[in-house]
Amino acid sequence: GAGAVQPEGAPSAGFHLAVGRLRIVQGTLTYAAPTTGTTLTAQEVDITASAGSLEGPFTLIGTATVNGVPLSLDAIVGGPTDKGHLAALKLKVESGTLDFDGRISRIAADAEVNGKLSVATGGLTDFVTSVSRAIGQAPPAIAASLVGQFAFDGGIELKADRLALADFKMSMGGDTASGSLSLTGGAAPSIEGRLSMPKVDVDRWLEVMSKPAASPPQVQPPTSPPAPPSPPATSLSPFPPQVTVSVALEAKEVIYRKATVRDLDMAVAISKGVIEIPRLSVVLPGEAVLQANAAATPAKPGTPAAKPAAGAVQSAGTISLASAKPRDTLAWLGIDTSGVPAGKLQTLGFSGKIASTSNAVRIDELVLDLDGQRATGSGS
């Protein structure tokens, strides 16, 4: 290839490819992936490409209609270094744009990716559908009303068993968020992250998520014997016991049940199926301040590891609530107080010790204060 030098009589050093500049105008290209059978068909191709070698550098700049999706692409990959390849990508389809600037570990489909990612679209569903079709994948079943405008800007790290989004800012459907998130697979899967939001409308998202996405008709499977009963739950965690979770959430305003919840600050940790709440603080409607915490119950020294009993306490802590306007708080919870005399329900508060087992949450040593009258009890 161009620039290749090999002394006369020396053995071949292998295949070398170099393309100084290649221009394709009004072309048609078809590629079939040998391992997956995925076919990419590009029509109305107008691109300029160059390749220094099979290991880079590469450039590919131009426009095409790929699998029926009009798009423009600017891709630049640097030559190999001890830190991989510098890489920059700009992809534009009708519904949005994607920009990446960073590094890839090698020239391969399973390369590790590290850099900055920016996405902007007027409709995330349309954007995801267009990109999926362009790369030969079936569009995911996303409800058309799921989100409106979407924007993301932050760091990304992608490996075979890890996806991390660092120091990102994101807006979706009128709500904004910032933070970091990492998902790790393999033998020790984990979810870690922190999220901060000035305001989030939970009511609207619950309504949106309740609308089923369009999906192709399903073939009715043949009748099979009833499945055996599920084993009893060993944890309240929604995740398998091997998954470790550590997440924190802050929100100045949360619209829920047609009212505003303020100053939410919470952290949740899950390990081996045991749920811990290092902190929970929130102001509910009616100026009701709710606070709670719970830590895993330590095993007794010398006790062998064993499957916990159904009623065994897995985590324990404290909980308290003080409401300056209990009628507003109870109305928000859907409790009718119209039959309570007007002079009553002026103050409400409670405190106690909270504990969770494999299938329940209970409150012990409960102290209830209603209009200055105290009562004690427990519940689950």
Number of C-alpha atoms within 10 A of each C-alpha: 12 11 9 9 8 10 7 6 6 7 8 8 8 6 8 13 16 17 13 11 11 11 14 14 13 11 13 15 13 11 11 12 10 8 6 7 10 12 16 19 17 20 19 16 20 17 19 16 18 18 20 20 17 13 17 20 18 19 19 18 17 17 22 23 18 24 19 14 19 18 18 20 17 18 17 21 21 19 19 16 10 6 10 17 22 21 22 19 18 16 17 20 19 14 18 21 18 19 17 22 19 18 21 24 19 19 16 9 6 12 15 17 22 20 19 19 19 19 19 20 22 18 20 24 22 19 21 17 18 24 23 16 16 23 15 17 14 12 15 13 13 18 16 16 15 19 18 16 17 21 20 19 20 19 20 23 19 18 14 12 11 15 17 19 21 20 15 19 20 18 17 18 19 12 14 17 19 19 18 20 18 17 16 18 13 9 9 9 16 18 18 16 18 18 17 18 20 15 20 21 18 14 14 14 13 11 10 15 14 11 12 13 14 11 10 7 6 6 6 6 6 6 6 6 6 6 6 6 6 6 6 9 10 19 21 16 17 10 14 12 15 14 19 20 20 16 17 19 16 20 19 17 19 21 15 17 13 12 14 19 22 22 18 19 17 20 18 17 20 22 18 14 21 22 25 23 21 16 15 18 20 22 21 23 23 19 17 22 18 19 18 20 21 23 19 20 16 9 10 7 6 6 7 8 7 6 7 13 11 15 12 14 19 25 21 22 19 17 20 19 19 21 23 17 16 23 22 18 18 16 14 18 11 10 11 11 15 9 6 10 8 9 7 12 17 14 17 20 20 18 21 21 19 23 23 26 21 22 14 13 15 15 19 16 14 18 16 20 16 16 14 12 9 11 11 13 11 13 10 10
